[in-house]
Amino acid sequence: MTNNAAAGDATVDIDARGLKCPWPALRLARAMRTQKSAAIVADDPIAPAEISSLAAEKGWTVEEIRTPLGTGWRIFR
């Protein structure tokens, strides 16, 4: 997990590749406790459903992104 600050808006980047669910969603939830946005890359086939469910439950916005590490998601409060 890395923290990138730009223009006063911090974004946390989470590399959850190799982690089985529910760990990617748990890492995302932990990061979003203190951040307004986060980006996560996860390769578990269940991760998209887990991340979408968590975001819906919390009222967060999710957009799919492409990164050099693979497909991921950017989450906003």
N, C-alpha and C positions, 0 to 999 in steps of 0.2 A: 504494500500500500504506500503510495506516495502522495504528498500534499503539494499542489501547485497553486500559488497565489498570483492572481493577475487582476489589476485594477480594483483591488479591494474585495474581490469575489473569489473565495477559495474553492477549488475543486479537488476532490480526492480521487485518485486513480487506483482501482483495485484489480490486481491480477489474480483471479481465482481459478486459473487453469489447473487442472489436476485435482481440484477439490470436488468431492461428491456432495450433492444436496443433503442437508440444508445449509452447508457451510457457505456457499457464495451469498445466499440471501442473508445469513447471519452477519457476514462481514459487511454487506451493504447496509443493513439496519444499524450496525454499530457506527459506521462512518456518517450516516445521515443524522445521527443524534446531534452532531455539532456542525454539520455542513449544510449549505443550501443546495449543493449539487454533488454528484459523484458519477464516475464512469467505471463500469465493471466489464471485464472480459471473463467469461466462464465457458468451459467446454463440456460440462455435464449436460446430457440431452434434456434433463428435467429443469435445468436452470432457467430457461425462458419462462416457463409456467410459474416457477417459484418466485422469480423476480417480479413478474407481472402481478401475481397475487398479492405480494407484499406491497407493491406500489399502490394497487387499488385499495387495499386495506388502509393505508396511510394517507391516501389522497395525493400521491406524488404523480408527476408526469414522467412517462418513459418514452424514449426514442431509441430506435436501433441505430447503431453506428458501426462503421467498418474501421478497424485499426490494423496496424502491422502485426498485431498479435492474434487477430481473428475478429469474428463478429462479437460485438458487445452492446452495451446499453448505456445511455446517459440518463440519469434520473435527476429530476428537479423537484423542489418543494413547491 
